[in-house]
Amino acid sequence: MKYCTDVTIVNQLGLHARAATKLAQLCQQFNARIELHQEGKTADASSVLALLMLASSKGKTLQVITEGDDGEQALQAVATLIRNGFDEEQPRSG
């Protein structure tokens, strides 16, 4: 079964090397195929290089698609990580 959701990049630096590494490591924990889609480009979410090729900056929307035994759990984990800004500290305004 396939699962799908849209998420927006919220962290200041977007999907940079450290964030891509964190995401790829998370994806490798699941028995599922996980892809990110953005503006006609597709990336295997378990590949840091593929994720970096998306060049996803703050404000961009990604479609997360998962399929496999752990598809639903993988979708939730990936979406949460992205929505939480890859657990990076956000600059404070003011």
PyMOL commands that set and color helices and strands:
alter all, ss='L'
color gray80, all
select helices_A, chain A and resi 17-27+48-53+71-83+85-87
alter helices_A, ss='H'
color red, helices_A
select strands_A, chain A and resi 2-8+33-38+41-44+61-67
alter strands_A, ss='S'
color yellow, strands_A
deselect
rebuild
show_as cartoon
